[in-house]
């Protein structure tokens, strides 16, 4: 039996403007959250409300989780030869950009000498030696705050900027005293507090920041390796009583995901300070280190040859689902994509001359308009 097909009018994909105008505001914003960032930015000129959403913390948060790609995120390279700008690698589209340093955010005479020392949630923290202070700034919102040092001279180590729900905290150890002291700055009360330091000294690595995990900053001690924690709420030190893997040559800690509920450890395995392999572990239920992955042999050989077994130059940090492994004397980044369980190399910045052989400091930079300096 043959049936005749009836011709139907082609349906229009355009939505009736009358229906759009009657959508509740919350529903409209929810729909916009699923647009790619580039598409949404092109809509800003259509009406004042769309333009205002860019400055809405709640909408930015929804867009970051709803669009899949989120807002822009970069790996930022700081080097003393790049005085007036920072090279940025866009991890979303895979291209290099350039970030000019807005010297208007710096205090008078503070822009003559500065060092980028930490980053968190879109905020950058600089040391200003000429002004005896730190500077925390949000380059996207063009806001900044000068934080005076507790005293002068103030020799600081392991400085770590940590974002909190109401602002941020700065942790650092001071080595002026015979026994080191810990200092914490709270942006809510705009003041420093002093706490006991930790013995023995934790200065095996000068480039590694603390890993923020479950309300505490975690550090590793020199051999015999162990993990110690500083509670940012109480100012007390404690030990993470978890058995460490055997034959470690070096260890680095990284805290992952936005809720800071995961703690990873990267380490070398070998003897007499020589790494024969590199492995990655995850802390499971706060009780044991579970091996996740091993660095492929060829990549391990390259990394070990890069740092010449001088592991004090090695540091790690978390960036948008990636564990980044860097060396102060090498311009490339070794990174591990947690979801894909794969290792990769990020080639060196094309603007770097070949003669630059050290001083490479990388940071995670995820611009946030609502991050308060």
PyMOL commands that set and color helices and strands:
alter all, ss='L'
color gray80, all
select helices_A, chain A and resi 17-21+25-32+37-42+44-46+48-53+57-66+103-105+129-131+297-307+311-313
alter helices_A, ss='H'
color red, helices_A
select strands_A, chain A and resi 74-78+85-90+95-100+115-120+123-128+133-138+143-148+156-164+167-174+181-186+191-196+211-213+216-220+227-231+237-239+248-256+262-271+274-284+288-294+314-319+322-327+330-337+342-346+361-365
alter strands_A, ss='S'
color yellow, strands_A
deselect
rebuild
show_as cartoon
